[in-house]
Amino acid sequence: MPEPLPFTAVIAALAAANLIIRLGGYYLGAALPQTGPWARGLKALPGTLITALVTLQLMQGGPNEWAAGAVALGVAIISRSLPLTMLAGILAIYTLRIWA
């Protein structure tokens, strides 16, 4: 039977690393600007990343992906809700890939 010390040391090291990463994220988030051009850029970043991922999928995709993109665009225009738009796009591509 292996000694418990190596397992305990690994668990303690992982717990310490977890705490350091969480505290680092907290302090980094607190140091980010709340106003100004950097704040506006950081606020726009999630939408920009989603747009880049969807654009890549559309450029590499076929008619099913374009149809799902059109459905998602329609839902986005009507609802102005990101979660609903993502759900509609996912359901559309899922349905199209199964039935078409």
Sequence and secondary structure as in RCSB ss.txt:
>XXXX:A:sequence
MPEPLPFTAVIAALAAANLIIRLGGYYLGAALPQTGPWARGLKALPGTLITALVTLQLMQGGPNEWAAGAVALGV
AIISRSLPLTMLAGILAIYTLRIWA
>XXXX:A:secstr
   HHHHHHHHHHHHHHHHHHHHHHHHHHHHS SSSHHHHHHHHHHHHHHHHHHHHHHHH  HHHHHHHHHHHHH
HHHH  HHHHHHHHHHHHHHHHHH 
